[in-house]
Amino acid sequence: MDLLPPEILDLIVSHACRDNGYTGRSLSLVSRSIRNLSQPTKLQSISIIGYDQLHSFALLLENTPASLRRVRFLFISAHVRNTAVDPRVLDSEYQRKDDAYKAYERVLRGIRTIVF
């Protein structure tokens, strides 16, 4: 990797971080140099399912420097994944809707760049 130009490495990391956020988190664990290299693109593609992930992501953004808040693709679902299997789960999700709206606002305030 030391032989590749930084521009090529940036492209590789940028393309790798286009899933739901899993690859960006995984790259952060590989080594310090990969973590530093992937930091600017780690948050470019995010999938948030349910209130708990929304709240956690809002906290993450608040603790991330503004220069690293580059979200290009953002998917947010208000419902946890198991609502199709057990619709009763929706009741607890709807009870937290006010908290969810506040978390949405925190996420939107925390995002530095949105590309359409």
C-alpha positions in Angstrom: 0.0 0.0 0.0 2.9 2.3 0.6 3.6 2.2 -3.2 0.1 3.4 -4.2 -0.4 7.1 -4.6 -2.7 8.7 -2.0 -5.2 9.6 -4.7 -5.6 6.0 -5.7 -6.0 4.9 -2.1 -8.6 7.5 -1.5 -10.6 6.2 -4.5 -10.3 2.6 -3.3 -11.5 3.6 0.2 -14.3 5.8 -1.2 -15.7 3.0 -3.3 -15.3 0.5 -0.5 -17.3 2.7 1.9 -20.5 2.8 -0.2 -22.4 0.2 1.8 -24.5 0.7 4.9 -21.5 1.9 7.0 -20.2 -1.6 7.8 -17.0 -1.3 5.6 -16.1 2.1 7.0 -16.3 0.8 10.6 -14.3 -2.3 9.6 -11.6 -0.3 7.9 -11.2 1.7 11.1 -10.2 -1.5 12.9 -7.6 -2.7 10.4 -4.7 -0.4 11.3 -4.0 3.2 12.3 -2.9 4.1 8.8 -6.0 2.6 7.2 -8.2 4.2 9.9 -6.6 7.6 9.2 -7.0 7.1 5.4 -10.6 6.0 5.7 -11.8 8.7 8.2 -12.9 11.2 5.5 -15.1 8.7 3.7 -16.1 6.5 6.6 -19.5 8.2 7.0 -20.3 8.7 3.3 -22.9 5.9 3.2 -25.0 5.3 6.2 -28.1 3.1 6.9 -30.0 3.8 10.1 -32.7 1.3 11.2 -34.8 2.2 14.2 -34.6 4.8 17.0 -31.6 3.2 18.8 -29.4 3.5 15.7 -30.7 6.9 15.0 -29.8 8.1 18.5 -26.4 6.5 18.4 -25.6 8.1 15.0 -26.7 11.5 16.3 -24.2 11.1 19.2 -21.5 9.9 16.8 -22.0 13.0 14.6 -21.9 15.3 17.6 -18.5 13.9 18.6 -17.1 13.9 15.0 -15.2 17.0 13.8 -17.2 18.9 11.2 -14.6 18.3 8.5 -15.2 14.5 8.7 -19.1 14.7 8.5 -19.3 13.9 4.8 -22.5 11.9 4.3 -23.4 11.3 0.7 -25.9 8.5 1.0 -28.3 8.4 4.0 -31.0 5.8 4.5 -33.2 6.2 7.6 -36.0 3.8 8.6 -38.2 4.6 11.6 -38.9 1.0 12.2 -36.6 -1.8 13.5 -36.1 -4.7 11.2 -38.2 -7.2 13.0 -41.5 -5.3 12.5 -42.4 -7.5 9.6 -42.1 -10.6 11.8 -43.7 -9.1 14.9 -45.8 -6.0 14.2 -46.3 -5.5 17.9 -42.8 -4.0 18.0 -44.2 -0.9 16.2 -46.0 0.1 19.4 -42.8 0.8 21.3 -41.3 2.5 18.3 -44.3 4.9 18.0 -44.2 5.7 21.7 -40.7 7.1 21.1 -41.6 9.2 18.1 -41.0 12.5 19.8 -37.5 11.4 20.8 -37.0 10.1 17.2 -37.9 13.5 15.8 -35.4 15.2 18.1 -32.7 12.7 17.0 -33.5 13.3 13.3 -33.0 17.0 13.9 -29.6 16.3 15.6 -28.5 14.1 12.7 -29.5 16.7 10.1 -27.8 19.5 12.0 -24.7 17.3 12.4 -24.3 16.5 8.7 -21.8 18.8 7.1 -22.3 17.8 3.4 -25.3 16.2 1.7 -24.9 15.5 -2.0 -28.0 15.0 -4.1 
